[in-house]
């Protein structure tokens, strides 16, 4: 989902800098530009980012099989929304 969001930023002529907090900045960029009806996807995306951080950087982080399946489904939906948005930008 982060890679898709980076592509979305590129399609708008922006890029993210590699610095602390850049994942949050990417999410906020998308949130500000994507149609409001997709706000729920962005919220889930942000929660997944937080879970990822816990799983990678905290000893207590854990992602269940169910969580992983839901994350994949959300990612598929998110990819579809971003693809549609980028396609609509083309003249």
MODELLER restraints for C-alpha pairs under 7 A, 6 or more apart:
rsr = mdl.restraints
at = mdl.atoms
rsr.add(forms.Gaussian(group=physical.xy_distance, feature=features.Distance(at['CA:1:A'], at['CA:75:A']), mean=5.89, stdev=0.5))
rsr.add(forms.Gaussian(group=physical.xy_distance, feature=features.Distance(at['CA:4:A'], at['CA:79:A']), mean=6.61, stdev=0.5))
rsr.add(forms.Gaussian(group=physical.xy_distance, feature=features.Distance(at['CA:5:A'], at['CA:26:A']), mean=6.68, stdev=0.5))
rsr.add(forms.Gaussian(group=physical.xy_distance, feature=features.Distance(at['CA:5:A'], at['CA:30:A']), mean=6.80, stdev=0.5))
rsr.add(forms.Gaussian(group=physical.xy_distance, feature=features.Distance(at['CA:8:A'], at['CA:82:A']), mean=6.69, stdev=0.5))
rsr.add(forms.Gaussian(group=physical.xy_distance, feature=features.Distance(at['CA:8:A'], at['CA:86:A']), mean=6.97, stdev=0.5))
rsr.add(forms.Gaussian(group=physical.xy_distance, feature=features.Distance(at['CA:9:A'], at['CA:15:A']), mean=5.86, stdev=0.5))
rsr.add(forms.Gaussian(group=physical.xy_distance, feature=features.Distance(at['CA:11:A'], at['CA:86:A']), mean=6.73, stdev=0.5))
rsr.add(forms.Gaussian(group=physical.xy_distance, feature=features.Distance(at['CA:16:A'], at['CA:22:A']), mean=6.53, stdev=0.5))
rsr.add(forms.Gaussian(group=physical.xy_distance, feature=features.Distance(at['CA:16:A'], at['CA:26:A']), mean=6.74, stdev=0.5))
rsr.add(forms.Gaussian(group=physical.xy_distance, feature=features.Distance(at['CA:31:A'], at['CA:39:A']), mean=6.95, stdev=0.5))
rsr.add(forms.Gaussian(group=physical.xy_distance, feature=features.Distance(at['CA:31:A'], at['CA:42:A']), mean=6.42, stdev=0.5))
rsr.add(forms.Gaussian(group=physical.xy_distance, feature=features.Distance(at['CA:41:A'], at['CA:74:A']), mean=6.96, stdev=0.5))
rsr.add(forms.Gaussian(group=physical.xy_distance, feature=features.Distance(at['CA:41:A'], at['CA:78:A']), mean=6.55, stdev=0.5))
rsr.add(forms.Gaussian(group=physical.xy_distance, feature=features.Distance(at['CA:54:A'], at['CA:61:A']), mean=4.47, stdev=0.5))
rsr.add(forms.Gaussian(group=physical.xy_distance, feature=features.Distance(at['CA:55:A'], at['CA:61:A']), mean=3.89, stdev=0.5))
rsr.add(forms.Gaussian(group=physical.xy_distance, feature=features.Distance(at['CA:55:A'], at['CA:62:A']), mean=5.35, stdev=0.5))
rsr.add(forms.Gaussian(group=physical.xy_distance, feature=features.Distance(at['CA:55:A'], at['CA:63:A']), mean=6.86, stdev=0.5))
